[in-house]
Amino acid sequence: MAFDFKKEYKEFYLPKCRPEIVNVPRINYVAVRGKGDPNEEGGAYKKAIGILYAVAYTLKMSYKTDYKIDGFFEYVVPPLEGFWWQDGRCGVDYSRKEDFNWISAIRLPDFITKKNFDWAVETAVRKKKLDCSDAEYLTVEEGICVQVMHTGSYDGEPATIALMDSFLAQNGYENDFDGKRLHHEIYLSDPRKTAADKLKTVIRHPVRKK
């Protein structure tokens, strides 16, 4: 059976509906950076997702090619994730989506090296006729964070974030956003196939003890 990150690391992908503190380890991603409203039809965000999945699935299916990756085992491609920020703000303002900076990302297994990644980008470009030059091999170590499962539309996230902030205040923590520690979302539902009120999204914020 293929390794499934969501099932093997439930503490990071299937949190409770009430906030909790977690210590997130170092994780490697295939990532694409961009700016602007993610809902823009044909915009940079939609193009970024196409690049991410092209590279991620090239790596996943590499065992069926002549290219062999040391330590490879079959796995389920992890869910889409996003790191979000707006210049000059602590956290994000959902009413100003055009001001978003984002890093869209998909987790990579630990056995995927930069060399393997470069092979996948080159192969995806050749086989899928897609410009993947914006793809990067990104390593993130989030450390101590607060996270929660948000159920509902993306525009309804501020209410859930308010619960997170209340939890922090009651437990001696505070948000710790900076240029590297960002608002983080993990998308467990496909918005094309799921009603807005049933979407499940992990929301994660960097924190520190007061």
N, C-alpha and C positions, 0 to 999 in steps of 0.2 A: 504493500500500500504506500502511495506517495506521501512524503512528509508534508504536513500541513502546519504552517507556523501559527495559525489562529488556534488550532487545537493543542499544539505543544506548548505554546506560550500564552495561555488564557489570561494570565495576569496583565498582559499588555494589549491584548486584542478583544477580550470579552470582560471588561470591567463591570462593576455593579452600577446601578442607576443612582447611587449616592457617591459623592467624592471620596477618594482615597489617595494616600501617598504611595508612590512607587519609585524605585530606583532603576532607571532605564540604562542598560549597558550600551556599549559601543556597537553601532550597527552600520553596515555598508548598504548603500543604495545606488540604483541608477536614477539620476535626477536631471531635471531641466529647470532652469531659472527663467523667470519672466515678470512682466508687470501688466496691470490692467484688470478689467472686469472678467472674471472667469466665465461669465454667462454670455459673453459676446460671441455671436454666431460666427464660426470660422475664424475666431480670434487666436491669439498666441497660446492661451491655455488649452484649447481643444487640440491644437497642433502638437503641443507638448505631450499630451496624453498619448497621442498616436505614436510618437517617438519612443516613449517609455515602454509601451507594450511591445513594440517591434523588437527592441533590444532585450527586454525581459523574456519574451517567448523564444527568441533565438538562443538565449542561454539555457532555458529550460529544455529545449529540444536538441541541444548539442550532442547528446548521447546517441542520436540517430545519424550523426555525421561522422566524418573521418577525424574531426577535432575532438580530442579527449581532454577532459578536465580532471586533474588529480583530486581524488576524494569525492568525486561526483556521486550523488544519489538523487533519485527521482523525487520531485517536490511539486507542490501546488504553488503557482505564482501568488505571492502575498497580495493583500489589497492595496489599492491606491492610497497614497498619503499626501498630505500637503502641509508645508510650513508657511505661515503667513505673517506679514507685518506691513505697517504703514509708516513712512518717514515721519519722525517727530511725535509718534504716539506710543503709549504703553498699552500693549494689547491691540485690538482692531476695532474699527468703527464700521459696522455692517451697512450703514447708510451711504458709505462712500466706497463702493466696490471698485470704482475706477482708480482709486489711489492704492490698491493692493500691490505689494510686491509678493512674489510667491516662489517657492521651490516645490515643484511637483515631483513625487518620488515613488519608487517601488523598492521594497527591501530585497536585498540579494543574500543568498546563503553565504556563510562564512568562507566556504571553499572557493568562491568566485574571486579571483585576483584581478588586479588592474590589467594584467596581460590578457586574461580571459575576456574581460570587459571590452578591451580594444578590439579583440577578434570579433566579438558579437556586434559591435558597432559597424565595423567594416563589412561583415557578412550581411547585416540588415540593410545597409546601403545598397549592396550589390544585388541582393535577392528581392528586396521589396521596393527598390527604386525610390527610396525615401531618404531625404537629407536628415541624417542623425547627428550632424556635427555639434548640435547644442547639448547632446547627452554628456553627462559627466559622472565619474565614479566618485561618490560623495560618502564620507564617513562622518557620522554624528554620534556624539556621546552626550545624551541629554541629562543624565544624572538624576537628582532628586526632583520629582514632578508631582503635581496633583492631576488626577485624571478622573473622568466619569463617562458613562455611556449616555449620550444624548439621543433621544428618540423624537423625531419630528423634522420639520423643515430646517434648512440651513439658516434661514432668516430668524428662526426661533431660538437660535443658540444663545443670545444674550441672557435669557432667563436662566439657562443652565449654568452659564458662566457666573452669574450672580450667586448661585448656590455654591459654586466652587470658591468664590471669594469669601462668602460667609463662613464656609468650612475652614478656610485658612485662618481667618480672624479668630475663630473659636479654638484653634489648635496650635496657635503660636507660630504660624508660618506667614509669609508674604510672597507675592509674585516677584519673580526675578528675571524679567525680560531684559535682553540686551541684543547686541548685533548678531549673536550666535544662538542665544536661547530664545526660542520663538513660540508663538501660538501654533499648536500642532493638531492636525485632524487626521483621523484614519477612517476611510469610507468603507463601511461594511455592507452597504446596500448599493445597488445600481439604480440611480435616479431615473433611468429610462424605463425601468420595469417595476418600480416601487412607488406607491403613493407617498406624497410628501409627508404625511403625518405618521408614516411607518418607517421612514428612513432611520438607519442606525449609524451613528457617527461617534467614534471615540474622540473626546476633546482632552487635550493634555497641555498643561502650562508648566513652565519651569518655576520652581519655588526655592526658598531658603528659609531657615529658621530666623525668627526675628531676633 
